[in-house]
Amino acid sequence: MEEGARAEGLIADVEPGVLITGDRGFYAYRLWEAAVATGADLLWRMPDGHHLPVVRPLKDGSYESFLLDPKVRRRRANQRYRGSMQIEEPSGILVRVVEYEVTPVRAKARFSA
């Protein structure tokens, strides 16, 4: 069984107030949506290159954003392709984004004689 499918099965048993942590390899909009629906709190690393627009900057340097619903993304792309004068507003799940960077530390080699 694929890891994403296993994660979906686990989420069904989550109760409100539980903290779910996820690595970037597990991100999928529908999985996030299912986890939020349980009432759990989520802390998830996102894949590189994932666009999270700044909706509202917060004082601590984080910001509110949203995960764009893939269905909305497809509709917007079709509307642009067809040259529609009205393009649907982007919408999705509201999230708080905390950006960080990890600097690797080189370990010193130890040799014993």
Disulfide bonds with the S-S distance in Angstrom:
none
